Amino acid sequence: MAKCDVIQGYYFSKPLPPEEFNALIEKDIEVRKELKEKEEQAR
């Protein structure tokens, strides 16, 4: 958090280089798509 005097930390991940961040986001998108498809099939 910018200008945070009380608490700081990594909520989701340590700082990542842009390539690793992009890979993390792409993986998250794929997982969410798979979960959505499974939910739709269960209906």
N, CA, C and O atoms as a GROMACS GRO file, in nm:
protein
  172
    1MET      N    1   0.085  -0.119   0.000
    1MET     CA    2   0.000   0.000   0.000
    1MET      C    3   0.089   0.124   0.000
    1MET      O    4   0.189   0.130   0.072
    2ALA      N    5   0.055   0.215  -0.076
    2ALA     CA    6   0.130   0.340  -0.080
    2ALA      C    7   0.105   0.422   0.045
    2ALA      O    8  -0.009   0.434   0.091
    3LYS      N    9   0.209   0.476   0.099
    3LYS     CA   10   0.200   0.564   0.215
    3LYS      C   11   0.128   0.499   0.332
    3LYS      O   12   0.049   0.564   0.400
    4CYS      N   13   0.155   0.375   0.356
    4CYS     CA   14   0.091   0.303   0.466
    4CYS      C   15   0.184   0.302   0.585
    4CYS      O   16   0.295   0.249   0.578
    5ASP      N   17   0.141   0.361   0.694
    5ASP     CA   18   0.223   0.370   0.814
    5ASP      C   19   0.188   0.263   0.918
    5ASP      O   20   0.257   0.252   1.020
    6VAL      N   21   0.084   0.186   0.894
    6VAL     CA   22   0.037   0.092   0.995
    6VAL      C   23   0.074  -0.052   0.962
    6VAL      O   24   0.130  -0.121   1.047
    7ILE      N   25   0.046  -0.097   0.841
    7ILE     CA   26   0.068  -0.237   0.807
    7ILE      C   27   0.102  -0.249   0.658
    7ILE      O   28   0.047  -0.177   0.574
    8GLN      N   29   0.190  -0.339   0.630
    8GLN     CA   30   0.223  -0.368   0.491
    8GLN      C   31   0.246  -0.518   0.479
    8GLN      O   32   0.274  -0.585   0.578
    9GLY      N   33   0.234  -0.568   0.359
    9GLY     CA   34   0.257  -0.710   0.337
    9GLY      C   35   0.210  -0.750   0.199
    9GLY      O   36   0.165  -0.667   0.121
   10TYR      N   37   0.221  -0.878   0.171
   10TYR     CA   38   0.182  -0.930   0.042
   10TYR      C   39   0.053  -1.008   0.061
   10TYR      O   40   0.053  -1.114   0.124
   11TYR      N   41  -0.054  -0.957   0.007
   11TYR     CA   42  -0.184  -1.023   0.024
   11TYR      C   43  -0.197  -1.143  -0.068
   11TYR      O   44  -0.245  -1.248  -0.026
   12PHE      N   45  -0.154  -1.130  -0.192
   12PHE     CA   46  -0.167  -1.238  -0.289
   12PHE      C   47  -0.034  -1.300  -0.327
   12PHE      O   48  -0.026  -1.422  -0.346
   13SER      N   49   0.069  -1.220  -0.338
   13SER     CA   50   0.195  -1.269  -0.392
   13SER      C   51   0.307  -1.172  -0.357
   13SER      O   52   0.284  -1.053  -0.333
   14LYS      N   53   0.428  -1.224  -0.356
   14LYS     CA   54   0.544  -1.136  -0.345
   14LYS      C   55   0.552  -1.054  -0.474
   14LYS      O   56   0.488  -1.090  -0.572
   15PRO      N   57   0.628  -0.946  -0.476
   15PRO     CA   58   0.643  -0.871  -0.601
   15PRO      C   59   0.698  -0.962  -0.711
   15PRO      O   60   0.790  -1.040  -0.688
   16LEU      N   61   0.642  -0.951  -0.830
   16LEU     CA   62   0.681  -1.036  -0.942
   16LEU      C   63   0.726  -0.954  -1.061
   16LEU      O   64   0.680  -0.841  -1.081
   17PRO      N   65   0.818  -1.010  -1.140
   17PRO     CA   66   0.850  -0.946  -1.267
   17PRO      C   67   0.726  -0.949  -1.357
   17PRO      O   68   0.639  -1.035  -1.339
   18PRO      N   69   0.717  -0.858  -1.453
   18PRO     CA   70   0.597  -0.852  -1.538
   18PRO      C   71   0.561  -0.984  -1.605
   18PRO      O   72   0.443  -1.017  -1.616
   19GLU      N   73   0.660  -1.060  -1.650
   19GLU     CA   74   0.631  -1.187  -1.719
   19GLU      C   75   0.564  -1.286  -1.624
   19GLU      O   76   0.468  -1.354  -1.662
   20GLU      N   77   0.613  -1.294  -1.503
   20GLU     CA   78   0.554  -1.386  -1.405
   20GLU      C   79   0.415  -1.339  -1.363
   20GLU      O   80   0.325  -1.421  -1.341
   21PHE      N   81   0.396  -1.208  -1.351
   21PHE     CA   82   0.265  -1.154  -1.316
   21PHE      C   83   0.164  -1.189  -1.424
   21PHE      O   84   0.053  -1.233  -1.394
   22ASN      N   85   0.203  -1.170  -1.550
   22ASN     CA   86   0.113  -1.204  -1.661
   22ASN      C   87   0.078  -1.351  -1.660
   22ASN      O   88  -0.038  -1.387  -1.683
   23ALA      N   89   0.174  -1.438  -1.634
   23ALA     CA   90   0.148  -1.582  -1.628
   23ALA      C   91   0.051  -1.613  -1.514
   23ALA      O   92  -0.038  -1.698  -1.530
   24LEU      N   93   0.068  -1.547  -1.402
   24LEU     CA   94  -0.022  -1.568  -1.287
   24LEU      C   95  -0.165  -1.528  -1.323
   24LEU      O   96  -0.259  -1.601  -1.291
   25ILE      N   97  -0.181  -1.415  -1.388
   25ILE     CA   98  -0.314  -1.368  -1.427
   25ILE      C   99  -0.376  -1.461  -1.531
   25ILE      O  100  -0.494  -1.495  -1.522
   26GLU      N  101  -0.297  -1.503  -1.629
   26GLU     CA  102  -0.348  -1.594  -1.732
   26GLU      C  103  -0.393  -1.726  -1.670
   26GLU      O  104  -0.496  -1.781  -1.709
   27LYS      N  105  -0.317  -1.778  -1.575
   27LYS     CA  106  -0.354  -1.902  -1.507
   27LYS      C  107  -0.485  -1.883  -1.431
   27LYS      O  108  -0.572  -1.970  -1.433
   28ASP      N  109  -0.499  -1.770  -1.364
   28ASP     CA  110  -0.621  -1.742  -1.289
   28ASP      C  111  -0.742  -1.737  -1.383
   28ASP      O  112  -0.848  -1.790  -1.350
   29ILE      N  113  -0.725  -1.676  -1.498
   29ILE     CA  114  -0.834  -1.668  -1.596
   29ILE      C  115  -0.874  -1.808  -1.641
   29ILE      O  116  -0.993  -1.838  -1.651
   30GLU      N  117  -0.776  -1.892  -1.669
   30GLU     CA  118  -0.805  -2.030  -1.713
   30GLU      C  119  -0.879  -2.107  -1.604
   30GLU      O  120  -0.976  -2.178  -1.633
   31VAL      N  121  -0.834  -2.095  -1.480
   31VAL     CA  122  -0.899  -2.167  -1.370
   31VAL      C  123  -1.043  -2.120  -1.354
   31VAL      O  124  -1.133  -2.201  -1.334
   32ARG      N  125  -1.065  -1.990  -1.363
   32ARG     CA  126  -1.201  -1.938  -1.350
   32ARG      C  127  -1.291  -1.987  -1.463
   32ARG      O  128  -1.408  -2.019  -1.439
   33LYS      N  129  -1.238  -1.994  -1.585
   33LYS     CA  130  -1.315  -2.048  -1.697
   33LYS      C  131  -1.354  -2.193  -1.672
   33LYS      O  132  -1.469  -2.232  -1.695
   34GLU      N  133  -1.258  -2.272  -1.624
   34GLU     CA  134  -1.286  -2.413  -1.596
   34GLU      C  135  -1.391  -2.428  -1.488
   34GLU      O  136  -1.481  -2.511  -1.501
   35LEU      N  137  -1.382  -2.349  -1.384
   35LEU     CA  138  -1.482  -2.356  -1.276
   35LEU      C  139  -1.620  -2.316  -1.327
   35LEU      O  140  -1.720  -2.379  -1.291
   36LYS      N  141  -1.626  -2.213  -1.409
   36LYS     CA  142  -1.755  -2.169  -1.464
   36LYS      C  143  -1.816  -2.279  -1.550
   36LYS      O  144  -1.936  -2.304  -1.542
   37GLU      N  145  -1.734  -2.344  -1.633
   37GLU     CA  146  -1.784  -2.452  -1.718
   37GLU      C  147  -1.837  -2.568  -1.633
   37GLU      O  148  -1.942  -2.625  -1.664
   38LYS      N  149  -1.766  -2.602  -1.527
   38LYS     CA  150  -1.811  -2.712  -1.440
   38LYS      C  151  -1.942  -2.676  -1.370
   38LYS      O  152  -2.029  -2.762  -1.356
   39GLU      N  153  -1.956  -2.550  -1.327
   39GLU     CA  154  -2.080  -2.507  -1.264
   39GLU      C  155  -2.195  -2.514  -1.362
   39GLU      O  156  -2.305  -2.557  -1.326
   40GLU      N  157  -2.171  -2.472  -1.485
   40GLU     CA  158  -2.277  -2.476  -1.586
   40GLU      C  159  -2.317  -2.620  -1.620
   40GLU      O  160  -2.435  -2.647  -1.643
   41GLN      N  161  -2.221  -2.710  -1.623
   41GLN     CA  162  -2.252  -2.851  -1.651
   41GLN      C  163  -2.329  -2.916  -1.538
   41GLN      O  164  -2.408  -3.008  -1.560
   42ALA      N  165  -2.308  -2.868  -1.416
   42ALA     CA  166  -2.375  -2.925  -1.302
   42ALA      C  167  -2.523  -2.885  -1.294
   42ALA      O  168  -2.600  -2.945  -1.220
   43ARG      N  169  -2.561  -2.786  -1.369
   43ARG     CA  170  -2.701  -2.739  -1.365
   43ARG      C  171  -2.791  -2.827  -1.444
   43ARG      O  172  -2.912  -2.801  -1.451
   0.00000   0.00000   0.00000
